Amino acid sequence: MDYLLYSYPNCSKCEKVKEYFKEKGIKYREINAGIGEGRVKFRDFYSKNKDKIQRENDGAVLLPVLVKEGEIIQGLEKILSSLN
């Protein structure tokens, strides 16, 4: 299965998802959406999928964002439940 995780620096929920992947031995690719090329890649991803991306009440994108076989899953609880 192919997993792509968009994360952000200092995001505790992002860290918990990465810890879960490590504990379970799940291979994934990570894009740090907060800096450099990762930020550009996330903007491109967002522009193509903005109708599917959830936002917090303050307007920030709900993190982390996992793309699992083309499906976009956001938020710690939803991501962990989708992996079980």
PyRosetta script that sets phi, psi and omega in degrees:
from pyrosetta import init, pose_from_sequence

init()
pose = pose_from_sequence("MDYLLYSYPNCSKCEKVKEYFKEKGIKYREINAGIGEGRVKFRDFYSKNKDKIQRENDGAVLLPVLVKEGEIIQGLEKILSSLN")
pose.set_psi(1, 145.3)
pose.set_omega(1, -177.7)
pose.set_phi(2, -103.7)
pose.set_psi(2, 123.5)
pose.set_omega(2, 179.0)
pose.set_phi(3, -120.7)
pose.set_psi(3, 133.4)
pose.set_omega(3, 174.9)
pose.set_phi(4, -126.7)
pose.set_psi(4, 121.7)
pose.set_omega(4, -177.1)
pose.set_phi(5, -111.4)
pose.set_psi(5, 121.4)
pose.set_omega(5, 171.0)
pose.set_phi(6, -94.1)
pose.set_psi(6, 120.5)
pose.set_omega(6, -178.1)
pose.set_phi(7, -124.2)
pose.set_psi(7, 176.9)
pose.set_omega(7, -179.1)
pose.set_phi(8, -138.8)
pose.set_psi(8, 144.3)
pose.set_omega(8, 180.0)
pose.set_phi(9, -59.3)
pose.set_psi(9, 142.4)
pose.set_omega(9, 177.8)
pose.set_phi(10, 60.9)
pose.set_psi(10, 26.4)
pose.set_omega(10, 177.8)
pose.set_phi(11, -95.9)
pose.set_psi(11, 109.8)
pose.set_omega(11, -176.6)
pose.set_phi(12, -64.4)
pose.set_psi(12, -34.8)
pose.set_omega(12, 178.9)
pose.set_phi(13, -68.5)
pose.set_psi(13, -37.3)
pose.set_omega(13, 176.6)
pose.set_phi(14, -62.9)
pose.set_psi(14, -43.2)
pose.set_omega(14, 179.7)
pose.set_phi(15, -62.4)
pose.set_psi(15, -38.6)
pose.set_omega(15, 179.8)
pose.set_phi(16, -66.0)
pose.set_psi(16, -38.8)
pose.set_omega(16, 177.6)
pose.set_phi(17, -65.5)
pose.set_psi(17, -43.0)
pose.set_omega(17, 179.0)
pose.set_phi(18, -63.8)
pose.set_psi(18, -38.6)
pose.set_omega(18, 176.5)
pose.set_phi(19, -62.7)
pose.set_psi(19, -41.3)
pose.set_omega(19, 178.9)
pose.set_phi(20, -61.9)
pose.set_psi(20, -46.0)
pose.set_omega(20, 177.9)
pose.set_phi(21, -57.4)
pose.set_psi(21, -43.8)
pose.set_omega(21, -178.6)
pose.set_phi(22, -64.8)
pose.set_psi(22, -46.3)
pose.set_omega(22, -179.8)
pose.set_phi(23, -59.9)
pose.set_psi(23, -37.9)
pose.set_omega(23, -176.6)
pose.set_phi(24, -90.6)
pose.set_psi(24, -3.7)
pose.set_omega(24, -179.6)
pose.set_phi(25, 69.2)
pose.set_psi(25, 29.4)
pose.set_omega(25, -179.2)
pose.set_phi(26, -87.8)
pose.set_psi(26, 126.8)
pose.set_omega(26, 177.8)
pose.set_phi(27, -84.2)
pose.set_psi(27, 139.8)
pose.set_omega(27, -179.7)
pose.set_phi(28, -153.8)
pose.set_psi(28, 161.8)
pose.set_omega(28, 172.3)
pose.set_phi(29, -105.8)
pose.set_psi(29, 143.5)
pose.set_omega(29, -179.5)
pose.set_phi(30, -121.7)
pose.set_psi(30, 137.1)
pose.set_omega(30, 172.3)
pose.set_phi(31, -120.9)
pose.set_psi(31, 121.2)
pose.set_omega(31, 177.6)
pose.set_phi(32, -80.9)
pose.set_psi(32, 104.6)
pose.set_omega(32, -174.4)
pose.set_phi(33, -74.9)
pose.set_psi(33, -1.6)
pose.set_omega(33, -175.3)
pose.set_phi(34, -95.7)
pose.set_psi(34, -14.4)
pose.set_omega(34, -174.7)
pose.set_phi(35, -142.2)
pose.set_psi(35, 153.1)
pose.set_omega(35, 168.9)
pose.set_phi(36, 47.6)
pose.set_psi(36, -134.1)
pose.set_omega(36, -177.0)
pose.set_phi(37, -62.5)
pose.set_psi(37, -32.9)
pose.set_omega(37, 178.1)
pose.set_phi(38, -62.2)
pose.set_psi(38, -37.5)
pose.set_omega(38, 178.1)
pose.set_phi(39, -63.8)
pose.set_psi(39, -42.1)
pose.set_omega(39, 178.0)
pose.set_phi(40, -64.3)
pose.set_psi(40, -44.3)
pose.set_omega(40, 179.1)
pose.set_phi(41, -62.6)
pose.set_psi(41, -40.1)
pose.set_omega(41, 179.4)
pose.set_phi(42, -67.5)
pose.set_psi(42, -39.1)
pose.set_omega(42, 177.9)
pose.set_phi(43, -60.1)
pose.set_psi(43, -41.6)
pose.set_omega(43, 178.2)
pose.set_phi(44, -64.5)
pose.set_psi(44, -46.9)
pose.set_omega(44, 177.3)
pose.set_phi(45, -58.1)
pose.set_psi(45, -45.9)
pose.set_omega(45, -179.4)
pose.set_phi(46, -62.2)
pose.set_psi(46, -44.8)
pose.set_omega(46, -177.8)
pose.set_phi(47, -62.7)
pose.set_psi(47, -31.1)
pose.set_omega(47, 178.8)
pose.set_phi(48, -82.2)
pose.set_psi(48, -18.7)
pose.set_omega(48, -173.6)
pose.set_phi(49, -128.8)
pose.set_psi(49, 18.5)
pose.set_omega(49, -172.2)
pose.set_phi(50, -60.0)
pose.set_psi(50, -24.3)
pose.set_omega(50, 177.6)
pose.set_phi(51, -73.9)
pose.set_psi(51, -14.2)
pose.set_omega(51, -179.3)
pose.set_phi(52, -106.9)
pose.set_psi(52, -9.2)
pose.set_omega(52, -174.9)
pose.set_phi(53, -89.1)
pose.set_psi(53, 127.3)
pose.set_omega(53, 177.8)
pose.set_phi(54, -86.1)
pose.set_psi(54, 149.1)
pose.set_omega(54, 177.5)
pose.set_phi(55, -123.4)
pose.set_psi(55, 152.8)
pose.set_omega(55, 175.1)
pose.set_phi(56, -73.3)
pose.set_psi(56, 171.4)
pose.set_omega(56, 178.1)
pose.set_phi(57, -59.5)
pose.set_psi(57, -29.7)
pose.set_omega(57, -179.7)
pose.set_phi(58, -85.4)
pose.set_psi(58, 2.3)
pose.set_omega(58, 178.0)
pose.set_phi(59, 96.0)
pose.set_psi(59, -11.0)
pose.set_omega(59, 179.6)
pose.set_phi(60, -72.7)
pose.set_psi(60, 147.8)
pose.set_omega(60, 177.0)
pose.set_phi(61, -64.9)
pose.set_psi(61, 134.9)
pose.set_omega(61, 177.9)
pose.set_phi(62, -69.5)
pose.set_psi(62, 117.2)
pose.set_omega(62, -177.6)
pose.set_phi(63, -110.2)
pose.set_psi(63, 158.3)
pose.set_omega(63, -9.4)
pose.set_phi(64, -73.9)
pose.set_psi(64, 170.5)
pose.set_omega(64, 177.9)
pose.set_phi(65, -119.8)
pose.set_psi(65, 123.3)
pose.set_omega(65, 177.9)
pose.set_phi(66, -114.4)
pose.set_psi(66, 132.2)
pose.set_omega(66, 172.8)
pose.set_phi(67, -108.0)
pose.set_psi(67, 116.1)
pose.set_omega(67, -175.6)
pose.set_phi(68, -122.7)
pose.set_psi(68, 106.7)
pose.set_omega(68, -178.4)
pose.set_phi(69, 50.6)
pose.set_psi(69, 44.6)
pose.set_omega(69, 177.8)
pose.set_phi(70, 85.9)
pose.set_psi(70, -12.6)
pose.set_omega(70, 179.3)
pose.set_phi(71, -88.1)
pose.set_psi(71, 134.7)
pose.set_omega(71, 179.4)
pose.set_phi(72, -97.0)
pose.set_psi(72, 123.1)
pose.set_omega(72, -179.5)
pose.set_phi(73, -125.3)
pose.set_psi(73, 130.2)
pose.set_omega(73, -176.6)
pose.set_phi(74, -124.6)
pose.set_psi(74, 147.7)
pose.set_omega(74, 176.6)
pose.set_phi(75, 90.7)
pose.set_psi(75, 144.3)
pose.set_omega(75, -176.2)
pose.set_phi(76, -55.4)
pose.set_psi(76, -53.3)
pose.set_omega(76, -175.0)
pose.set_phi(77, -62.3)
pose.set_psi(77, -44.2)
pose.set_omega(77, -179.2)
pose.set_phi(78, -66.7)
pose.set_psi(78, -38.3)
pose.set_omega(78, 179.8)
pose.set_phi(79, -65.7)
pose.set_psi(79, -48.9)
pose.set_omega(79, -178.7)
pose.set_phi(80, -61.9)
pose.set_psi(80, -40.6)
pose.set_omega(80, -179.8)
pose.set_phi(81, -68.7)
pose.set_psi(81, -30.0)
pose.set_omega(81, 179.0)
pose.set_phi(82, -73.8)
pose.set_psi(82, -20.0)
pose.set_omega(82, -179.3)
pose.set_phi(83, -89.4)
pose.set_psi(83, -14.5)
pose.set_omega(83, -179.6)
pose.set_phi(84, -89.7)
pose.dump_pdb("model.pdb")
